Amino acid sequence: MCAARPGVVTAPSAWREVPPDRVRRFVAGALGEAPALAEQILDEIRREYPRLDLPLDASGEPLALLGIRRAIESFVALLERSATGRASDVESPVVPPEVFQEFGRGEGLHGRSLDSLQAIYRLGVRLAWRRLAEIGQRVEIPAPAMYELVDAGYEYLDGLVDQSVRGYAEAAAREAGERLRLRRRLMEMLLGDRRRGDGVEALAERAAGVGWALPRRVAVGVLLRPAREAVAPALGEDVLLDLEYERPRMVVPDPYAAGRPELLHRALAGWSGAVGPPVPLRDAAKSLRWAEVAVGLMERGLLPSGEVLHCTEHTEALVLLQPEELLDDLSLRCLAPLTHCGPTHARRLAETLLAWLETRGGAPEVAARLGVHPQTVRYRLRRIRELWGGEIDDPDRRFELELVLRAQRLRGELGATDAERPGR
């Protein structure tokens, strides 16, 4: 037998030897009994599967009955054509494939597998074979031809199953697309402007529509694609993911729940991006904003790239590097005394000043931090006091100085300590 194709019967060799008049009598008997046989098969299916949903056509007749009857008639007609030598493989003009595709779609839309449908098909073939065997015996069809009829019937059945599988796949794809659309709408509501008036009840209703339990806290992530065709990370059903954005977004419920960090780490291997701080559900947009800020800093080389980082582990950088215009203005005012120093000398004085502000220690402690001789530090500290005068003792001025100097270090403008530079 050749490979199965929808609506195709391969001519059994033994049937070529059956006298044409017997073939015609067999075909006439089978076609005459097709309506009653279809009814019998449907009754048996209903008995075996009492909960089976059987949709009706426009006239009120079960679509299944129509499909069974036409499948029998088509199979017998194809058998006649192939047996009389007019064709070896004949495409069916009778059985509309959409009938069996619709059966498959029905299983998919009701969330069932195709196992029960295929079992029903096999039941129908067994019942049909019994009736056709009786007809064959009446018209004296030789046993070898009838045995080959069984193989031809199952080959024909495979083609009908293929149509159902196609319908099932279409339904599954359509339902997956609809589910994805609803999850995207939920994310848009979560991350949108809460001042628009989207209430808790509306949010809960939309979440229930996709089976998403509202968590108390969430963290929102912004991802950078490793490649345009990158496969979506397997984050699990409870993590909302939207890949339609240029920078995909995700909403992680209860981000510190047991096992959650490890799951995210494994699922996001190969991706980069940032996860915003955990916030109450109503403040999800705030978590998104910080994740976007972090990704922006990553793209500028101011935060580590090549991985998905957590904003809570980079608070200093996010706080100090975000308000750039304000910090730049503050730097101009606070570091004005260094304006007349040479670039190298100004940088070393700035690094020494930052080390002194951070250690609150004397020359030995600052020298150990910078990796230079204490006497060098004493000279620099004297020069710093000359430049800033009494303002260096003002707590507010010291705070501003440390703020701008830490920001410069994060930007890479101060560079490494003296101990880390070549030649020291």
C-alpha positions in Angstrom: 0.0 0.0 0.0 1.3 3.5 -0.7 1.5 6.2 1.9 -1.9 7.6 3.0 -3.3 10.7 1.5 -6.6 12.3 2.2 -9.4 10.8 0.1 -7.1 8.3 -1.7 -7.5 4.5 -2.2 -4.7 2.5 -3.7 -5.9 -0.2 -6.0 -5.6 -3.6 -4.2 -4.2 -6.2 -6.7 -6.7 -8.9 -5.7 -9.6 -6.6 -6.6 -8.2 -6.3 -10.2 -9.1 -10.0 -10.5 -12.7 -9.7 -9.4 -15.1 -9.9 -12.3 -16.6 -6.4 -13.1 -20.2 -7.5 -12.6 -19.4 -8.6 -9.1 -17.7 -5.3 -8.4 -20.7 -3.5 -9.6 -23.1 -5.6 -7.5 -20.8 -5.0 -4.5 -20.7 -1.2 -5.1 -24.5 -1.1 -5.6 -25.2 -3.0 -2.4 -22.7 -0.9 -0.4 -24.1 2.4 -1.7 -27.6 1.3 -1.1 -26.9 0.5 2.5 -24.6 3.5 3.2 -27.4 5.6 4.8 -28.5 2.8 7.2 -24.8 1.9 7.9 -24.0 5.6 8.7 -27.0 5.6 11.1 -25.8 2.4 12.8 -22.3 3.7 13.1 -23.5 7.0 14.7 -25.8 5.1 17.1 -22.9 3.0 18.2 -20.7 6.0 18.6 -23.3 7.7 20.8 -23.6 4.6 22.9 -19.9 4.3 23.4 -19.4 8.0 23.9 -22.6 9.4 25.5 -21.0 12.8 26.3 -19.8 13.4 22.8 -20.9 16.8 21.5 -22.4 16.4 18.0 -22.9 19.7 16.2 -25.8 20.0 13.7 -25.8 21.4 10.2 -28.2 24.1 8.9 -30.9 21.4 8.4 -30.6 20.0 11.9 -28.8 16.9 10.8 -25.7 15.9 12.8 -22.6 16.8 10.9 -21.1 13.5 12.0 -23.8 11.6 10.2 -23.2 13.5 7.0 -19.5 12.9 7.3 -19.8 9.2 7.9 -22.3 8.7 5.0 -20.2 10.6 2.6 -17.0 8.9 3.7 -18.6 5.5 3.0 -20.0 6.5 -0.4 -16.7 8.1 -1.4 -14.6 5.0 -0.3 -16.9 2.6 -2.3 -16.8 4.8 -5.4 -13.0 5.1 -5.3 -12.8 1.3 -4.8 -14.9 0.8 -7.9 -12.8 3.1 -10.0 -9.5 1.6 -8.9 -10.8 -2.0 -9.2 -11.9 -1.5 -12.8 -8.5 -0.1 -13.8 -9.6 3.4 -14.6 -7.2 4.9 -12.0 -4.7 3.6 -9.5 -5.0 6.6 -7.1 -8.1 8.6 -7.3 -8.8 11.9 -5.5 -12.1 11.9 -3.8 -14.7 14.3 -5.2 -17.4 13.4 -2.7 -16.1 13.8 0.9 -15.6 17.5 1.8 -12.4 17.6 3.8 -13.8 20.5 5.8 -16.2 18.1 7.5 -13.4 16.2 9.1 -11.4 19.3 9.7 -14.4 20.6 11.6 -14.3 17.5 13.8 -10.7 18.2 14.6 -11.4 21.9 15.3 -14.2 20.9 17.6 -11.8 18.8 19.7 -9.3 21.6 19.8 -11.8 24.3 20.8 -13.1 22.1 23.6 -9.6 21.5 25.0 -9.7 17.7 24.2 -7.0 15.6 22.6 -7.4 13.8 19.3 -7.2 10.4 21.0 -11.0 10.0 21.4 -11.7 11.2 17.9 -9.3 8.7 16.4 -10.9 5.9 18.6 -14.3 6.9 17.1 -12.9 6.8 13.6 -11.5 3.3 14.2 -14.9 2.2 15.7 -16.6 3.4 12.5 -14.1 1.5 10.3 -14.7 -1.8 12.2 -18.5 -1.4 11.9 -18.2 -0.5 8.2 -16.0 -3.5 7.6 -18.5 -5.9 9.1 -21.3 -4.7 6.8 -19.1 -4.6 3.7 -17.9 -8.1 4.5 -21.5 -9.3 4.6 -22.2 -7.6 1.3 -19.0 -9.1 -0.2 -20.0 -12.5 0.9 -23.4 -12.1 -0.7 -22.0 -11.2 -4.1 -19.2 -13.7 -3.8 -16.2 -11.4 -3.6 -13.1 -13.6 -3.1 -11.5 -13.6 0.4 -8.1 -12.1 -0.7 -9.9 -9.1 -2.2 -11.9 -8.6 1.0 -8.7 -8.8 3.1 -7.2 -6.1 1.0 -10.3 -4.1 1.5 -9.4 -3.8 5.2 -6.0 -2.3 4.4 -7.5 0.0 1.9 -10.1 1.1 4.5 -7.5 2.0 7.1 -5.4 3.8 4.5 -8.4 5.8 3.6 -9.1 6.5 7.3 -5.5 7.8 7.7 -6.4 10.5 5.1 -9.5 11.5 7.0 -7.5 11.6 10.3 -5.0 13.9 8.6 -7.8 16.3 7.8 -8.9 16.2 11.5 -5.4 16.8 12.6 -5.2 19.9 10.4 -8.4 21.2 11.8 -7.2 20.5 15.3 -3.9 22.4 14.7 -5.8 25.3 13.2 -8.1 25.5 16.3 -5.1 25.2 18.7 -3.2 28.0 16.9 -6.3 30.2 16.9 -6.9 29.6 20.6 -3.3 30.2 21.4 -3.4 33.5 19.4 -6.5 34.6 21.2 -5.0 33.7 24.6 -1.9 35.6 23.7 -4.0 38.7 22.7 -5.9 38.6 26.0 -2.6 38.3 28.0 -1.2 41.3 26.1 -4.3 43.3 27.0 -3.9 42.4 30.6 -0.3 43.5 30.5 -1.3 46.8 28.9 -3.8 47.4 31.7 -1.3 46.5 34.4 1.4 48.8 32.9 -0.8 51.6 31.7 -1.6 54.9 33.4 -3.6 54.0 36.5 -5.1 57.5 36.4 -7.2 56.4 33.4 -9.6 54.8 35.9 -8.9 51.1 35.2 -10.3 49.7 38.5 -9.3 46.7 40.5 -12.5 44.9 39.5 -11.8 45.4 35.8 -8.3 44.2 36.3 -9.4 41.1 38.2 -12.0 40.3 35.5 -9.4 40.5 32.8 -6.9 38.4 34.8 -9.6 35.7 35.4 -10.2 35.6 31.7 -6.7 34.2 31.1 -6.5 32.3 34.3 -3.9 34.6 35.9 -4.2 34.9 39.7 -3.6 38.5 40.8 -0.5 38.6 43.0 0.2 41.1 45.8 3.6 42.2 44.3 5.1 42.1 40.9 8.4 43.0 39.2 8.4 44.1 35.6 11.3 43.2 33.2 12.5 44.7 30.0 14.5 42.4 27.7 17.0 42.9 24.9 16.7 40.2 22.2 19.8 38.1 21.6 18.7 37.8 18.0 15.7 38.8 15.9 14.6 35.2 15.6 15.3 34.3 19.3 13.0 31.7 20.8 10.8 33.0 23.5 12.1 32.1 27.0 10.2 29.4 28.8 9.1 31.5 31.8 6.0 29.5 32.8 2.3 30.3 32.5 2.2 32.6 35.5 4.8 35.0 34.1 3.2 37.4 31.5 5.4 37.9 28.5 4.9 40.2 25.5 7.3 39.7 22.6 5.6 42.2 20.3 7.5 45.1 21.7 10.9 46.0 20.3 12.2 45.4 23.8 10.0 42.5 25.1 8.4 43.0 28.5 7.5 40.5 31.2 5.5 40.8 34.5 6.8 38.5 37.2 4.3 37.7 40.0 5.7 37.4 43.5 9.3 37.8 42.3 10.8 36.5 45.6 8.6 33.4 45.9 10.5 30.2 46.5 12.3 29.0 43.4 11.3 32.1 41.3 14.8 33.7 41.0 16.4 30.4 40.0 13.6 29.7 37.4 14.1 33.2 35.9 17.8 32.7 35.8 17.6 29.4 33.9 14.8 30.5 31.5 16.5 33.8 30.6 19.9 32.3 29.8 21.3 34.0 26.7 19.0 37.0 27.1 19.9 40.4 28.6 17.9 43.1 30.1 16.7 44.3 33.5 14.1 43.5 36.1 12.6 46.4 38.0 12.1 46.5 41.7 9.2 44.5 43.3 6.2 46.8 43.8 2.6 46.4 44.8 0.5 45.3 41.8 -1.0 48.8 41.4 2.5 50.3 40.9 3.6 47.9 38.2 4.3 50.9 35.8 6.9 52.2 38.3 8.8 48.9 38.2 8.7 49.1 34.4 10.1 52.6 34.4 13.1 51.6 36.5 13.7 48.5 34.3 13.7 50.8 31.2 16.2 53.1 32.9 18.5 50.2 33.7 18.3 48.9 30.1 19.2 52.4 28.8 22.2 52.5 31.1 23.2 49.0 29.9 23.1 50.1 26.3 25.4 53.1 27.2 27.9 50.7 28.9 27.2 52.1 32.3 25.7 48.8 33.7 26.9 45.3 33.0 25.4 43.8 29.8 25.0 40.3 28.5 22.7 39.2 31.3 19.4 40.0 33.0 20.2 42.1 36.0 18.0 43.2 38.9 17.6 46.8 39.6 17.7 46.2 43.4 21.3 45.1 43.0 22.3 48.3 41.2 20.5 51.0 43.2 23.5 53.3 43.5 24.0 53.5 39.7 20.3 53.9 39.0 19.9 56.7 41.6 23.1 58.6 40.7 23.2 58.1 36.9 19.5 58.8 36.1 19.2 62.5 36.8 22.1 63.4 34.5 21.3 67.1 33.9 20.9 67.8 37.6 24.1 66.0 38.5 26.1 67.7 35.8 25.0 71.1 37.0 25.8 70.1 40.6 29.2 68.8 39.5 30.0 72.2 37.8 29.3 74.0 41.1 30.8 71.5 43.5 34.0 70.8 41.6 34.6 74.4 40.5 37.8 74.6 42.6 39.4 72.0 40.4 38.8 74.0 37.2 42.3 75.6 37.2 44.2 72.3 38.0 45.5 70.2 35.2 43.4 67.2 34.1 45.6 64.6 35.7 46.2 66.5 38.9 42.4 67.4 39.1 41.5 63.7 38.7 43.9 62.5 41.4 42.7 65.2 43.8 39.1 64.2 43.1 39.9 60.5 43.7 41.6 61.4 47.0 38.7 63.6 48.0 36.3 60.7 47.4 38.4 58.2 49.3 38.6 60.7 52.2 34.8 61.2 52.2 34.1 57.5 52.0 36.6 56.4 54.7 36.3 59.5 57.0 39.8 58.5 58.1 43.2 60.0 58.1 46.1 59.9 55.6 47.0 56.2 56.4 43.5 55.0 55.7 43.1 57.0 52.5 46.6 56.0 51.3 45.7 52.3 51.8 42.5 52.8 49.8 44.3 54.5 47.0 47.5 52.4 47.1 49.8 55.4 47.4 52.2 56.7 50.1 50.6 58.5 53.1 52.8 61.5 52.5 51.3 61.8 49.0 47.8 61.8 50.6 48.8 64.4 53.2 49.9 66.7 50.4 46.7 66.2 48.4 44.5 66.7 51.5 46.3 70.0 52.2 45.7 71.1 48.6 42.0 70.1 48.8 41.6 72.2 52.0 43.3 75.1 50.2 40.9 74.8 47.3 37.6 74.4 49.2 38.5 76.2 52.4 36.1 75.9 55.3 33.3 74.6 53.0 35.0 71.2 53.1 33.8 70.8 56.7 30.2 71.6 56.0 28.1 68.3 56.1 25.8 69.4 53.3 28.8 70.3 51.0 30.5 67.0 51.8 27.4 65.1 50.9 27.1 66.9 47.6 30.8 66.3 46.8 30.5 62.6 47.6 27.3 62.4 45.4 28.9 63.9 42.3 32.2 62.1 42.8 30.5 58.7 43.1 28.5 59.5 40.0 31.7 60.3 38.1 33.3 57.1 39.3 30.2 55.1 38.0 30.6 56.8 34.7 34.2 55.8 34.5 35.4 59.5 34.6 37.6 59.0 37.7 39.0 55.6 36.6 40.7 53.2 38.9 42.5 53.9 42.1 46.3 54.7 41.9 47.0 51.2 43.1 45.3 49.7 40.0 47.0 51.9 37.4 50.0 50.7 35.5 53.3 51.9 36.8 52.2 52.2 40.4 
